[in-house]
């Protein structure tokens, strides 16, 4: 049976919307530390194969990621981004949440950067993920920019010799 038109049943609700996943910034930080501990306790494994025979396993560093953190928490990245964008920095607790989220992001970025620097993670993938770039600037004349490229290539010593 449908509700009567113009009813006010919604006013009788004891609460509106779902409960927050993290009631306090400390609970959020503790949940992030649980993820960090899980990452360290569950490294990736790689089989060592020599002449077609499995010789053993090698443990590899598992990179921390925001997506991995969200999956661990049982939410998606949209939830985290929406959570951050709806913080009111006029409120002390929201400022604390903002600091916690920034701390979590910095820990994750640092772990990836240091892992790549030590050769434990693929430096190219981590550099792209962190937005690090190796910029190269090319210059030439506006009238004929390909002339400079052709001149540089023609000095190639690997080509056929002209002896």
C-alpha positions in Angstrom: 0.0 0.0 0.0 1.4 3.4 -0.9 1.9 6.1 1.6 -0.7 8.9 1.7 0.0 12.0 -0.3 1.6 14.8 1.8 2.7 12.4 4.6 5.5 13.4 6.9 6.8 9.9 7.8 10.3 10.9 7.1 10.3 13.1 10.2 9.9 10.0 12.3 13.3 8.6 11.2 15.8 8.3 14.0 18.7 9.2 11.7 19.3 10.3 8.1 21.8 8.7 5.8 24.3 6.0 6.6 26.8 6.1 9.4 30.3 7.4 8.8 32.9 4.8 8.1 35.4 6.7 10.3 33.9 8.5 13.2 37.2 10.2 14.1 40.5 11.0 12.4 42.3 8.6 14.7 40.2 5.7 13.6 40.9 6.6 10.0 44.7 6.8 10.7 44.6 3.4 12.6 42.8 1.8 9.7 45.5 3.2 7.3 48.2 1.7 9.6 46.4 -1.6 9.4 46.7 -1.4 5.6 50.4 -0.5 5.8 51.0 -3.5 8.1 49.1 -5.7 5.8 51.2 -4.5 2.8 54.4 -5.3 4.7 53.1 -8.7 5.9 51.9 -9.8 2.4 54.7 -9.2 -0.1 54.3 -10.2 -3.7 56.0 -13.5 -4.6 57.9 -14.4 -7.8 59.0 -17.9 -8.7 62.7 -18.4 -9.4 63.1 -20.6 -12.4 66.4 -22.0 -13.6 66.5 -24.1 -16.7 62.8 -24.7 -16.6 62.8 -25.9 -13.0 61.3 -23.9 -10.1 64.1 -23.3 -7.7 62.2 -21.3 -5.1 60.3 -18.1 -4.5 61.5 -14.5 -4.1 59.5 -12.0 -2.0 59.0 -8.6 -3.7 58.0 -5.3 -2.2 54.2 -4.7 -2.6 53.7 -1.0 -3.5 51.2 0.9 -1.3 48.5 2.6 -3.3 45.4 4.7 -2.6 43.3 2.2 -4.6 44.7 -0.7 -2.5 44.0 1.3 0.7 40.4 1.9 -0.4 39.9 -1.7 -1.3 41.3 -2.7 2.1 38.8 -0.3 3.7 35.9 -1.6 1.7 35.3 1.6 -0.1 36.2 3.0 -3.5 38.4 6.0 -4.5 35.3 8.0 -5.3 34.2 7.7 -1.6 37.6 9.0 -0.5 37.7 11.9 -3.0 34.1 12.8 -2.1 35.0 12.6 1.6 37.9 15.0 1.2 36.0 17.4 -1.0 33.2 17.7 1.5 35.4 18.5 4.4 34.6 21.9 6.0 38.0 23.2 7.1 36.3 25.7 9.4 35.6 22.7 11.7 38.4 21.4 13.8 37.6 17.7 13.3 37.5 18.2 9.5 40.9 19.9 9.6 42.1 16.9 11.5 40.6 14.5 8.9 42.3 16.6 6.1 45.7 16.3 7.9 45.2 12.5 8.3 44.4 12.0 4.6 47.4 14.1 3.6 49.6 12.1 5.9 48.3 8.9 4.5 49.0 10.1 0.9 52.5 11.2 1.8 53.3 7.9 3.4 52.1 6.0 0.3 54.1 8.3 -2.0 57.2 8.1 0.1 57.0 4.3 0.2 56.7 4.1 -3.6 59.5 6.7 -4.2 61.9 5.0 -1.8 61.0 1.5 -3.2 61.7 2.7 -6.7 64.9 4.5 -5.7 66.2 1.3 -4.0 65.3 -0.8 -7.1 62.6 -2.7 -5.3 59.9 -1.3 -7.5 59.9 -0.5 -11.2 61.2 3.1 -11.4 59.4 3.9 -14.6 56.0 2.9 -13.4 56.4 4.6 -10.1 57.7 7.8 -11.7 54.6 7.9 -13.9 52.4 7.2 -11.0 53.9 10.0 -8.9 53.8 12.4 -11.8 57.6 12.7 -12.1 58.8 13.4 -15.6 62.1 13.6 -17.4 61.5 16.6 -19.7 63.6 17.1 -22.9 63.3 20.3 -24.9 63.9 20.3 -28.6 64.5 23.5 -30.4 64.9 24.4 -34.0 64.1 27.0 -36.5 60.4 27.7 -37.3 61.1 27.7 -41.1 62.6 24.2 -41.3 62.5 22.3 -38.0 63.3 18.9 -39.6 66.6 20.0 -41.0 68.2 19.9 -37.5 66.9 16.4 -36.8 68.2 15.1 -40.2 71.6 16.7 -39.6 71.9 15.0 -36.2 70.8 11.6 -37.6 73.2 11.8 -40.5 76.2 11.7 -38.1 75.2 8.2 -37.1 78.3 6.1 -36.8 76.4 2.8 -36.9 75.5 3.1 -40.5 77.5 1.8 -43.5 81.0 3.2 -43.6 82.0 5.4 -46.5 85.6 4.1 -46.8 
